[in-house]
């Protein structure tokens, strides 16, 4: 009762085709595909940078542990 059925989806699809037309939807789909492809490729190039970031976070954690240990030893 609360979910969207197949008929509601078909009605929405027909309305979208009527509003935008099939030619405009094709170009919109192509643009969306290029955007997703660009996003995926940029995420793939950042994987090496992400490893460096993780290594620096590990160094930061070590430094904070050392500082906490020194603070505890003073008390």
Buried (B, 14 or more C-beta within 10 A) or exposed (E): EEEEEEEEEEEEEEEEEEEEEEEEEEEEEEEEEEEEEEEEEEEEEEEEEEEEEEEEEEEEEEEEEEEEEEEEEEE
